Amino acid sequence: ESIADHRDPIGDIGRADDQAFALSLLERAMERLHREEPQEAVAVAMRFGIRCPFASVTTPARSPAIAAALGISSASTARNRVRDGVDRLRSMLRFEIGETVHASDGAEFEATFLAERDLVEDCLEERFPGLWTPNDDD
């Protein structure tokens, strides 16, 4: 929970900036995932309702719908694509975070990286529940 008072406009601006930062990293990571593993990218976008140019989704989808969109016969295969895509996406997001703090060195880099990682994970988990916390409700 944020320590900022929700009625505090300065806190709201900071939170909006944090969300914009997290979403910009997500966009870059999703584009990279799509270049490297297109089916995984579509599966992740569909599962979490992540809007992106390569998947026309507005709400999260369940495995049978993802399987149909990917042209695969099994919902369990679709779940595997989502799981693999989420794992790869998390790794790509951590890389993107590292790129944003690369000017720091040593202990300063580690502290800054961990703070930014936590911020991004919290923002994205709030926006896309299950993206960072395993969620087997599908």
C-alpha positions, 0 to 999 in steps of 0.5 A: 500500500502506498504511503501517499494520501490518496487525496494528495494530488502530488501523490497521484501525479507520482503514482501516474508517473510510476504507472506510465513508466511501468506500462512503457517498459511492458510495451517494450518487453511485449514488442520484443516478446512478439518478435521472438515468440509471437504465439507466446506474446499473443497468449500473454496479451489475451490472458491478461487483457494487455492492449498491443498492436498484434492482439486485439483484446480489451479484456482478459481471456481464458485458455479455450479462447486463447487456444482458438485464437492461436489455432491450437486444439488444446487449452492446456497447450494454451496455458503452457504458452501463457506460462512460458510467455509470462516467464520470458516477459518477466525476464525481458522486463527485468532486462529493461529495468536494468537498462534504465538504471545502467548508469549506476554502479555497484551497490547503487545499481543494485539498490536502484534496480531492486527499487525500480523492479519492485515499483514495476512489478507492483504497478503491473500486478495491480493493473494485470492481476496474476502477471507477477503473482502466479494465478492458476484460476484459469 
